[in-house]
Amino acid sequence: MKQAFGNRFFMMICRHKEAKDPILENRIRNHAKRYGIRTVAGQEILYHCTSHRPVQDVLSCIRHRRSLSNCENLLKPNALHELIGADEFLNIFDDDPASVQATVEIARNCSFRLEDVRYIYPEEIHSDRISVVEYLRELTHRGALQRYSGRPPEAISKQIERELQLIEELEYASHFLTMHRIVEWCKQQDIMCQGRGSAANSAVCFCLGITQIDPIDMDLLFERFLSRERDAPPDIDLDIEHERREEVIQHVYDAYGRDRAAMVAVVIRYRIRSAIRDVGTVLDIPASELQRLSKQLNSYGSIAPDDFVRAGLDPSLRTHCLLAELSNAIIDFPRHLSIHPGGFVFTTGPIHEVIPVENATMPNRTVIQWEKDDIEAMKIFKVDLLGLGALTQLHRCFELISQHRGIDLTMNSIPTDDEQVFAMLQKADTTGVFQIESRAQMSMLPRLKPEQWYDLVVQIAIVRPGPISGGMVHPYLRRRAGEEAVEYPHPCLASVLGKTLGIPIFQEQVIKLAMTVADYQPGEADQLRRDMAAWRRVDRLERHREKLVSRMVAKGIKQKFAEQVFDQIRGFGEYGFPESHSASFALIAYAASYLKCHYPAEFACSLLNSQPMGFYSPSTIVEDTRRHGVRILPIDVHFSRRDCTVEPCRESTGGYALRIGLRYVKGINNKEAKSLESTQIAVQSIEELMHETGISKATVKKLAEAGALRGLAANRRTALWMAHGIRTRKEILPTLENSTEFRSLSLEESTAWDYRSTGVSSNGHMLQHYREQLRAQGLPDAKTVNNMPDGRRVRFVGAVICRQRPANASSVVFMTLEDETGFVNTVFWPRCFERYSTLAKTLSLLGVEGTLQVASNVVHLIVDHVWKPTDFSLWKDFRSRNFH
């Protein structure tokens, strides 16, 4: 093996006591002697200790896609590839001191440090003969005049000047100009985008049009975004319509050059399910067994013997013991390299001279081999261009309203004080609404009772581990309801906690609190922020405990409150929202709420056309839309386009019905769906449809099964029979003359066929067809359950649409069950879930029994018994969206 070092070459000799070692060594020495090259002693290190050899062997098999029984000569014959000490190394090569000396020389000369790499952000080029700082100043003041109708307040002018001075001092002007340039291009292309995160704390970003939150009006902490002490580039995140993000990415490549711009990598690591799948394949365990076992596991955590038992497998088998041992061992190991959701890096010179780069799997993309943490450690600027489905949906909804009603709406023109919207929010009627549609958010809305836009800012941030871990949620709700007086632990905290009734909710408040009552200097506060972000390193946060708590107590703050604040800091580290981030999302959430309230058909149509996104499946969105009085029209080749559409309808709420689009027919691609749009001219037969559009015979069958050929056949079965009988142009025989007609499907059967072929149905929820049967068994619908009093014993059957086990919920599992009238939120205490885990994890139609817990108009069913419903012969196994 020849290795280059500087302008010298060496040939490396390795000794692992393998049969081939003497032959290879002799060959290497002969070559070295012939060409006058020195030899160097070395070892092939594959693991740090011999006990990890089985893991290395399994990973080798995974890499080569081979099973252990078919690995041939891929694996090492012994366990002598561990990291060894200097004495052992010298013993191995005691007969070759010259090669050892070469090893020492090479090690001594390896003086390169990553800190020696000097990164310079590329300077933005502009036409005017002024510096980038002057150009940034000009754009910022121009934007301020536009934001404030020609009269910027004195406070904003002072803040702008303070920020610009710091930006110039830190040489970050080009970074801001890059983001401004991308945002302006998006506007020119009619692509909705919005900056979020800590960038919303900046007045410069606001005036440049990057963010939409006025930081002065909201009293946001600029130091959360940028400071001298931070010693890290500013983090500016830009949300972009997710279906048009690729246009922006390709524009960036074109504008900056592929040799100077690349996307950031993400190392995908093993979780227990992927580990079970890969290790099980290596061990030749049947795929059916691995799938059965995977259903018993959570996304996070490890595998235990009980998981095998629940899957009907014997945990004592040697193969199963190996599966558990090796799968647990590789959890968190790197599995493969992927692309960051939107991180871009730019360099002044060729990017490969600074960072290793490779072609991505996706076409027309290049990706560096470093993650975002590596980038931050190297102080390399990263621009985040993130796809957000909610912006795609809003844009499409605005277009539908303009097209059908002649009303031109934007996020800026929507009234922010609409009473009907807040009444809807207080009832938690938020299915499909960005950020506030989850079970936890829906449970909070009736308690918090938002009455103005800023209440949504709090709503989005309060349902997070930070406030929950710190025990801040219930005190805030009591104070908001007037059940508890608003008090401050120290008078100086009134300015910090005034907006949230004396309770810290946001990250910025925690940082301000540390600076105000714990006398943290800006540098200490920034270190606290970074340690909160590195929540996996618990020791980094713990070093702040004594300092924070003791300083607060010294200022007269009660020990209990000081401890609560620190608990909240730990929770924020795991997942907490800064106020600026929450405010940016609240703008989108309110706009979506307004559209759902006043334009339900257009809202649902745009939501379905923007899938996949959000919390719920298309079938749940359709059922919610139906419950709001919007008529659902079926897929029909004469009327349906590729996307869902709205059509005038007097019987429908808001005057418009929702027509399901061809995109929901499973197995039909975009090209075929587009060609079918042309059939909105009158075709008279299925054969004519096929030959006019050029679609395949297989596609005609899919359309028939989905009921999309209505009008061309007597019923769905007949259409499917006719589709089978059609002869293509390549076939010699003529189309069969066939007048056979089949019995029409029942409404129940039609719904089942709909779900099987499209995932949605215009005929209603499957359970509505079993309602009389359920009622006869004394089983109420969801609407009835949600109107029952606290403490009532209830038995209920519903479709499982969501399973959750939050990390901060002490192993409690939450499930949302659905029927044709709405949702029932269920709670499984750990003992109950463990008892019924197989049924609870695997069934899509679930029977539950328990006691209702009703408080503040929020209803939960505390489950103590689970069963499998029977006599539902046509029930389709719906897939729930599980967020364990």
N, C-alpha and C positions, 0 to 999 in steps of 0.2 A: 504494500500500500504506500503510494507516494504522497507526501504532504508538502505543501509550499509554506515557507515561513520567511516573510520579507522577500529578498531576492535569492534565498537559499532553498534547497530541496532536501528532504529527509525521506527515508523509507522506514516505516514503522513496523516493529516486530511485536506481536502479541502472543502471550502464552496462557492458554486456558486448559492445558492437559487434555487436549483433544487429539485423536489419532492423526489428524491431518497436520497438526502444528509443526512437527519436524520437517515435513516435506515443504510446507509453505515457507518456513523460516530459511531453509537452505536455498530455496529459489530466490527469496528476497535478498539474502546476503550475496549471492552470485551476481544479481543485477546491480546491487549497490557497489560491489567491487569493480564490475565492468565499467560503470559510468562515473565512478568516483563520488558517489553520494554517501553521506553519513547515515547510519541507522540510528533510530530513536526507539527507546523502550516505551511501551504503552499497553493499555488494557481496553477491551471493549466493555464499557460499563452499561448494563441494562437495568439494574436495580440497585438500591443502596444496601439491601441485605438479602440473604439467600431465601428467606421465608417468602419473599415476593416473587420468586420464580414462577409459581403457578399463574399469578396475575399477568406476568410478562408473556407466558405461553398463550394464554387466552387472548390477550390483546394482539399478539402476532397472528393468531388464527382469524380474528375478526378483521384485521387489516387486509389479510390475503383472501378473505371470504372462503375459508376452508373450515371444515369440522375437525375436531381433535383426532378423529379416527382416520382422517384423510389429509393430514398435515405433511406427510412425507418427510422431507429434510428441511422443513421451514424452522423447526425448533432446535434450540441448542441442546447438545447431548448431555450437558451437566449443568450444575448450579454455580459455576465459577466465574460468573460475570457480575459479581457484586463490587461495591466500592471498598477498596482495601486500604489499610494503613501504610505508612512509609516503610516500616520495618518489613512487612510482608512483601511489599513491592521489591525491596532490595534483595530479599531472599530468593524471589523468583528469578531475578536477573543477576544473581551473584557472580555468574561467569562472564558477564558482559558489562563491565563498568563504563565503557566508552558510550554505550547506548543510553545508560542511565544518566551520564553526564550531559548528553544532548538533551534529554528530557528536562533536566534541571535548568539548562540554559534557556530553553524555550519558555518554561514557566516563568523564569526571572524576567524575561523580556516581554511578557504579556502584560503590558502596562496600560492598555486602552481602557478608558472609562466612558460610559454613556454620557456622563456629565460634560465630556469634551465636545460633544456634538452641539454645534451652534445653529439653532433654527432661526431663520429670519422670515417673517411673513411677507409674501409678495406685495409690493406696493401697487395700489390701484392706479391705473392710468386714466387721465381725464384730459379733455381738450384744452381747458384754460391753463395758462401759464402761471399757476399758483400751486402752492404746496398742498399735499393731501389734507393737512390739518386745516388750512384756510378753506379748502373746498368743502370739508366736512362742516366747518363753522357756517359757511354760506348756506348749505343745504338745510342745516338744522334751524337757522333763523328764518329761512323761507318757509319751512314746515311749521314753525311756531305761529307765524302770521296766518297760515291757513287753518291751523287747529283752533285758534282763538279769535277768528274773524277779524284779523288785523290788529288786535289789541292784547298781546300776551300779558298776563298778570306779572307784577313785579317778582313774585315768588318763583314763577317758572323761569323768568329771565335770569335770576340769580342762580337757580339750580342748573340751568343750561351752561352758564359760564363756569360754575364749579366743576361740572362733569367734563366739559371740554378741556379745561386745564389739566385735569387728571389723565384724560385720554391722550393728550399731547405728551405729557410727562412719561407715560408708560408706553408710548409709541404704538397705540392701538387704533389709530385713525383709519388705516386701510381695512381693518377688520369690520368696522362699522360701515364703511363704504361698500364693501363686498355684500353685506346683507341688504343694504339699501338698493344696490344694483339688482339683486335677485328679486326683491319685492317689487320693484318697478317693472321688471320684465314680466312677472306674474300678472300684474295689473294690466299691462298691455295685451296679454294673451287671454284676459278674462278668466284667470285662475284664482279662485279664492284662497287667500292665505292669511295667517295671523301669527305674530310672534307671541310666545308665552314664556313661562318660567321666570327666572330672576331678571331677564331682560326687561320685563314689564315694570321693574323698579326704576328704570332709567328714563329721564325726561328727553334725552337725546334720541333714544329709540322711539319714543312716542312721537316726537316731532318729525322724525325721518319716515314715519308711517310703518315702521317695523312692528310695533305693538299698538294695541287699541285702548290701553288703560292709562288714565291720567295719573301719574305717580304722586303729583303734588296734591291733587284732590283727595286721593286715598291715603296720603301720608305714608307712602311706602319707603322702605329703608334702602337707599341707594347702595350702601356698603354691602348689602346682601348680594349685589351684582358685581361690584367692582370696588377695589380699595388698594391702597399702596401695600398694605400688609398682606394682602391675599397671595401675591406672587404667583398668579395663575391667570391665563387669558380669560376674557369674559366668555360666558356660556350663553349663546343666543340660539334659542330653538325656534324654528319656523314651521308651523303646521300648514300643510298644503292639502288640497283635495286629493284623496288617496288614489283616485283613478287617473289623475293627471300629474302625479308626482314624477313619473318617469320622464315626462316632457321637460320638467325643471331640471332633473338630474342630467339629461342629455344636453340641455342648454349650458349647464355649468361646465361639462366636459368640453363643449365647443368653445365657450368663452375663455376658459383658462388653459385649455390644452390637456390632452390625455397624459402627456409626459410631466405635467406639473399639478395634476389633481387626481385624487383617487379616494375611494370610499374606505371607511374604517371597518375592521373585521370584528366579529364576535366569535368567541370560542364557545361552541355548544358543548355542554358537559353532560355526563351521564346522570340521569335520574333513575329511580328504581325500575320503572317500566321498560325503558330503553335498555337498561342493563340486563334485565331478565330476558328480553327478546334476543339480544346479541349473544349473551353467554349461553342461553338455552340452545340457540342454533349451533354453537360450537360443540355443545355436549350431545347433539343429535336428539334432543327432546322434541317430540312432535309439536307442531305449531298449534294444534288444537289445545294441548295441555298448557302451553305458554299463554295462549289467549285467555283460557279459563282462569289461570293464576293471576294474570294482569288485572282482571276485573275485580279481584279482591284487594288490590293495592291502591294506596293513595299516590298522587303525583310525587309527593315528597316523602321522605322517610326511607325505611329499609324493609326487608322481608323477614318474617319470623315463621317458625314452624306452624303456628295456628293458621297462617294464610294458606299453606298447603292443604291443611285439613279442610278448610272451608271450600277449597277448590276441588275437593274429592281426590287429593293426591296424598301419597304416603311420605311424610317428611323424613322418615328414617332411612329411606333408600339412599344409597351412596351417591347416585347421580343428583338427587334432589338436595342432599347436603352440600355437594359441590356447587350446585346452582346458587343456593342461598349464600354460601361463603364468598364465592367469587363475585357475585352480583353486588353484594354489600361492599366488597372491597373496592370496586371501581366507581362507586357513586362519587360524583364531582370530578372524575377524571375527564380530560378533554376527549370529546368524541369526534368532532369535525369542525372545520372552519366555516363560518357563515358571514353574512354581510350585516353590518349595523343597520338599524332601521332607516337611517338617513345621514349618518355622520360622514362629512367630507373633510379632507385635509388638502391644503395648498402649499406648494413650495416655490421658492424663487427660481431654483435651478431644477434639473431633472429629479423627479421624486425618488427614483431608485438610488440616487446617491445619498439620500438621507434615511430612507425607510425601505425595507424589502417589500416588493410589490409583485402581484401576480394577476393573471386574468381570472375574472369571476366566472362562475358557472352561468350566470345570466349573460345574455349577449350584450355587447357594447358597454361592458363595465370592467373596471379594474379595481382591485382591492388590496390594501396594504395588509401585512400579516400581524399587525398590532391591534390590540383592543383599546377601548377608550381610556381605561386606566393607564395603559402604557403611554398613550398620547399625552395624558395629563401629567404624568411623571416627567416626560421629556419637555413639557411646557410648549407643546405644539398646538397651534390653534385648530379648533374643530368647529365646523359649521354644521348644524343639524337641520336637515331638510326632511321633516317627518310627515308621513301620510296620515291624514285624519278623515275617516269616513264621514264624520258629522258635517264637515265643510262641504263634502261632495253632496250630501243629502240636502243641506240648506240651499246650495246653489241650484240644484235640480228643482227643489220645491218653489223657489222664487221664480224660476222659468215657467213652471206649470201654472202658477197663479197669474203671471203676466200673460201667458198664452191663452188661458181660458177665461179670465176675469178682467183682463186689461188693467190690473193693479200692479204697479212696479214697486216691489219692496226690497229693502236691503237691511242688513243688520243695524245700520245706523238710523234707518227711518222707522223701525218698529217702535211703537210707544212702549216706554219702560214702566208704566204705571197702570197696566190693564188689570182691572179688578177681577174679571172672569178668569184670567190666567192664574192669578194667585189663589182664587177659589179652587181651581182645578189642582193646583199644586198642594194645597192643604188637604185635599182628599187623596193625595198620592196617586193621582191618575196620570202616571208618567211612563207607561210602557212605551219604549222606543225613544225616550227623551235622553239625549246625551248626558252622561254623568249622574243623573238622578233616577235611573230606572232599575237599579239593583234592588234586591230584597232589603238590604240594610238601609239604603237611601229611602225606599218607600216606607219603611218602618219609622224613619226619623221625621219625614215630612209632616205628618199629622201632629207630631209633638212640637216640632219647631214652629210650625204654622208661618211660613214666609209671607210677608206683607209688602216687601219692597225688594228691589234688585240686590242690595247688599246682603239681605238675608240668605240669598242663594249662594253668595260667596262663603258665608259661614256654613251653610248646609253642606256644600261640597267638601269643605275641609274638615268638618267635625266628625264625619264617619270614616275615620282613619285611625290606625293604631296609636298615633301620638296622643291625641286627646283622650282616647279610650283608656290607654295604659296609664295615663296620668290621672284618671278619675275626674276629668273635667267636664264630661258630657252632661251628667245629671245636674250638677250645680248650675251650669249654664242654662239648661232648660227650666229649672226652678226659678231662676232669676228672670228669665224671659217671660215666664208665666205670672210673675209677681208673687210667687210663693216664698221668695227669699230675698232679703235686702241686698242691694248691690254694694259691696264693701271691697276695699282695697287693703291688702296686707301691709302696705306702706303708702303714705301720701304721694310719694314720688312716682308711684306706679299708675296713677290716674291717667296720665297722658299716654302710657304704654298700653293699658288694658281697657281704656274707656270704651272703645268700639265694641268690645266683646264682654261688657258687663262685669269687668274685673276678673275674667277667666281667660288664661292664655290658650288660644286656639291655633295660631299660626306660628310657623318657624321664625318669622321676623320678630314676633313678640318675645319669643324665648331668647333670641339674641339680644334684643333691646333690654330685656329684663336682666340678663347677665351683665350688660354694660351699666345699667342704672343702679341696681341694688347689690350686685356682686363686684362692682368696680372693675369689670373686665375692660382692659384696654383693647383698641381695635384689633391688634394682632392676636390677642387672646380670644377675642370673639370670633375672628376668622378661623382660628384653630378649632374652636368649638364647632363651628359650622362643618369643617372638614371631618372632624371626628364623628359628628352625627351622620355624615354621609357614609362613613366607613363603618356602618353598624355591625357588620359581621365581626369586626375586631372589637369585642366588648371591652377589652382592657383599655382601648384608647378613650372611651367615654368614661370609664370608671375613674380615671385619673382626675376628672373634673369634679367628682362628687364632693370630696372634702372641701375643695376650694369654694365651690358654689354654695353649698349648704352652710358652711361656717361663716362666710361673708354675709349671707342673707340674715342669718340668725343674729350676727353682730349688729345689723342695722335695725333689729327689732322685729323681724319677720318670724312668725311662728315656725318651729321646727317641722311640724306636720306639713305646712304649705311648702316649705323649702324642699322636703323630700318628695312631695307630689310633683313639683316642678322638675326635679331631676328624673323622676319616673317618666314624665312626659317627654323629656329630652331623649331618653332611651327609645321611647315609642316613636318619636319623630324620626330618629335615625333609621328605624325599620321601614317606616313609610308615613311620611307626613307631608302636608302641603304648605308651601309658602303662600302668603296672602296674594301675591302677584299672580302666582300660578292658578290659584283658585278663582281669582277675579277674571282672568282670561277665559277660563272654562265656563264661568258663570255667564259671560256674554253669549256664548254659543248655546248653553243650556236654556237661557231665557228665550232666545230667538226660536229654538226648537219647540219650547212650551207654547209660545204664542201661535206658531203655525199649527200645532196639534189641536189647540183650543179652537181656532177660528177657521182652519182649512183642513179638516181631518182627512178628506179624500186625497188631497194633494200631498199632505204630510206622509200618509201611509204609502202612497205611490212612490214618492221619492225615496223613502226608507227601503222599500222592497227593491228598488232599482239600484241601490247603493250597497246591497249585500255582497260579500259578508262583512258585517260590522255590528257593533252593539252587543247587547246582552241576550237577546231573544232570537229564536228561530223564526223564519218567515211565517210558519203556520200560526205561531202565537201572535205575531203582528197582525195577520189577517183576522184572527178571531177577535182581537182587541178592537180593530177597526169596525168589525161587524157590530160589536156591542155598543159602539158609539153611533149607530144608526146609519152607517154608510153601507149601501148595497154592494155586494161583491158579485161581479160578473165573471163567468167562466172563460177559460181559454177557448178561442174560436178562430180558426184560420181566416175567416171572413172579416174579423174585427180586431183581433189581437195583433199587436206589433211585437218586436223582440222584447222591448221593455214593457212594464206595466203602464197603463194609461188611465186617464180619468175621462168620463163621459157624462154629459148632462143627464140628470135623472131627478124628476120631481119627488119621487118617493124616498130619496136619499138625503141624509143630513147634509146641509150645506149646498144642496142642489146638484151634487156630482156623485157618481158611482165610481168604483174602482174595478178596472178590468185587468185580470191577471195576464201577464205577458208570456210569450213563447219561451223566454229564457228559463222558465221554471219547468219546462218539459225535460225530464232527465234524458241525457244521451243526445240532445240536439246541440250542435255547435253554433257559434255566432254566425258563421257564413250561411248555414241553412236557415237560421232564424231570420236573417236579413232577406234572404230570397223569398221566404214565405210572406214577408210583408207585402210583396207585390200581389198576393192573391186576394187582396181586398177589392180587386175587381171580381166579377162574378164568374167563378168556375163552377161547372155543372156536375163534375164527377171526381171521384178520388183519383182515377187514372189521369184525368186532365190536370188535376192539381200536381201530380207527380211529374208529368212531362213538361208542364209550363214552368215549374220552378227548378227542375233538375235535382230534386232531393232524392235520396236513396229509398229503396223499398223498406229498409229497416227503419228509417225515419218516419215513413208513412205509418208503420205499425205502432211506433211510439206515440204519434199524434192520435191514432185511433184509440189506443189504450187510455190516453189522457182526456178523451172526450172532445178533442179539438176539431173533429171532423163533423160536428153536428150540422145538419143541413145537407150533407152529402150522403148520409145513410140514415136509415130509420132509427138506429140506436148504436150504442158503443160496441156491443158484441158483433152486430152486423158489419159495422165499419171495419172492425179488426179482421173478420172473415174475408171481406172484400179486399182488404190490403194484402192478405195472404194470396189471393187469387190473381193479383195483378202481374202481368208479364212485363219485364223491362224491355227496352229496345234491343238489348243484346240477346234476348231470348227469342228463339225461332217461333215457338207456339204463340198463338193469339191469346188475348186475355179471355179467361174462362167466363162464359155467360152464366151468371149465377143469380138467381132471384131468391135465394134462401134468406129468410129473416129469422132472427133469434129473439128470444124473450128479452125485454128491456131489463136493465139492472134496477134493483130496488134503490131507494134513496140511500140506504145504509151501504149497499154494495157500491154505489157510485162514489160515495165519500171514501170508502176504502181504496177503490181504484185510483181516485184522485191523489190520495196521500202516497200510494205506492209509486205512482208515475210522475208526480210533480212536487210532493211534499206539502202542498196546500190544497184547499178545497173551497169552492164557492157554495157547497152544500151545507157547510157548518162543521162543527166539531164532531168527532166520532162519538163522543159520549152522549150527545143529545139524542142519538138514535137508540140509546139504551136507557133513557131517562125513566120511562115507565117501569122498566125492569128494576132499576136502582131504587125508585121510589117504593116499589112493592117490598123491597128488602129493608125499608126504613133508612135508606141512605140519602141524605140531603144533597142539594147542589151547593156550589161554592158561595153563591150569593146568600143563600139561607144561612150557611155556616157563619159568614161574616156579620150577620145581624143577630147572632145568638149572644146571650149574656155570659159574663165571666163565670168560670167554674162549671159550665155545662159539659157533660160527657158527650162525645161525638164520635160516630163512625163515618168515614168518608172514603170515596174512591176517586182518584184523579190521575191524570197523566203527569209523570215526572218531567218537568221542563228544566229543572236546575237543582244541582247538588253542590253544597259548599261546606267546607270545613276550614274556617279562617284560622290562621296561625295563632291569633290572640284570643281565641274563644274556648280555650281549655278543652279541646277535643270535641266540643259540641258540633253536631252536624245540622245544617239547615237545608230543608228541601222545599221547593215550591211545586205544588200540585195544581193542575189546571183542568177545568171542564168548560162547558159552553157558556157558563155565566161568569167566570173569572178565576181568581187565584185563591188558594189556601196555603198560607205559610206555616210550615211545620217545623218543630224543633225536636231533635233526637238527643237526649242526654247520652253520654258515652256508654253507660251500661246497656241502655236500650238498643243503641246502634250496634254494639258488639253482639248482642243476643240475636238480632235480626239482620246482621250485616250482609249475608248472601242475598236475601230478598231486597234489602234496601239499596244495595249497590247495583243490582242487575236488572230488576224489573222496570219496565217503562210505564206499566199500569199498576198502580200500587193501592192497596187497601190499608188504611191506618185507623187507629182508634186511640183516643186520648182525651185530655181535658183542655178546654179553652182557657186561654189567658188573654183578657181584654183590658187594655189600659190606654187612655188618651186616643180612642178610636183606632187603635192598632190591635189586630187580632192575630194570635199565634195558637196553633194547636200543639200542645205538648204531648208527644206520642209515647205510648207505653205498650202498644201492641201493633203488629204488622201482619198482613196476610196477602196471599195471592188471589186476586179476583178470578173467578171462573165464569164460564158461559158467555165469553166475549169472543165469539168465533172469528169475527172479521177484524179483530183488533190488530192494528199495524204497530210493530215495534218501533215507536218513535225514539229518536236519539235525544237524550237530554244534553244540556250544556253544563258540563261538570267543571267546577272550579275548586277542586279539593285543596 
